[in-house]
């Protein structure tokens, strides 16, 4: 059975292979949504894009679906819709990732990024400007 390591929650979950990631996370008490998105979402139909997670390694989940491509194309990281992803093998998941969009995507703000891999060497050696 694949093991999911939850970075933000600092715990591991064993799941059956092929299990829907969103359903597994919700069954284990993991908050997939931000604030009101827990109420105002599409209930796992891949339409709203509110159940985003970052996964490492990217091939640990099922291939990206058509609905996901429409929602996550703009991210330069392995971001997935948890409602459309099925677990294939061991992985690390970052729930509710901080996403830099618009002007926050500029390289100047790169020290604000978080990742499923953990802290990067560049962010540890280069603290943000004062």
N, C-alpha and C positions, 0 to 999 in steps of 0.2 A: 504494500500500500504506500502511495506517495506521501511524503511529509511536507507540509507547508510551514515555513518559518515566517511568522508575522513580526516584522521589524518594529513597527510602532508599539505593538502590544507586548513584545518581548516574550513570545511563547510559540510553541509548536503544536500543530494539529495533524493527525494522520487521517487521510481521506481515501475513499475507494477511487481507483483509477476511473476516469471518465466522469467524475462528479462535477456538477455545476459549481463554479467557484463562489458566486454570490450566495447560493443556497447554503453551501457549507459554512461560509463565514457567518451568515445570519443565524444558523442553527447553533453555532458555537459562541454566540453573544458578541461577535465582532461588529463594530459600527462601521458599515461601509459608506454611509452617507454623511454629508455635512448638514448640520442644522435642519432646516425645513425640508431638505431633499428627502429625508426619511419618510415624509408624508407625501410630498409632491414628486413622485417618480413614476416611471412607467411599469413598475412591478415586474421587471426582468424581461421586457420585450425588446430591449436594445434601441429604444427610441429617444430617451432623454439624455443619456451621457452623464448621469450623476453618480454612477457606481464605479468610477475610474479607480484603477489600482496600477501600481508599477510592479512589474515582475522581472525577476532575475533568476535564471537565464530565460530569455524570451521564448525559447523552444520548449519550455516546460509545460506550456498550455497548448490547447488545440490551435490549429491555424486561425488567423484573423478572419472574421466573417465580413460579409458585405456591409452589414449595419455598422460594424466597428470601424471599417475603413472610412465611412462617412463622418465618424465622430472623432477619431484619434489621429488623423493624417497630419495635423499640424505640430505634433509633439516630436521632439528629437530623441525621446527616451522610449523604452519599451512599455508604453502605457496601454492598458487593455480595459475593456468593459467587463467587469466581473460577471455580469449576467450572461454574457455570450461565450465565456471561456470555460473550457472543461480541463480539469487537471490531468496531465499525462505522466508527470514525474516530479521529483523533489524540486522545490523552488523556494525563493524568498519573495514575500509580498509586502509592499508598502501600501497600506490603505490610506485613502484621502491624501494623495501626494500634493505637495505645493507645486502648482503649475504656473510658470512664468509665461504670460501672454502679453501681447502688445509691447509697450515700452519696457515692461519688466523682463522681457526676453533678451534685452541687450546684455552684452558681455560684462558691463559694469556691475550688474546685479548677480553675477554668477555665484557669488559667495552665499546667496540666499537659497540655492538649490539644495534639495535633499534627495536621497537616492536609496533604492532597495539594497544597493551594494554597501551602504554605510558611508561614513565621511570620506571624501576624496583627499588625496595627498595635497592637491593644490589649495583646497579650502582650509586645510589644517596649517599649511605653511604660510599662506597669505591671508591674514585676518582682514576683515572689511576695513575700509578707510575710516578714519575718525572724523 
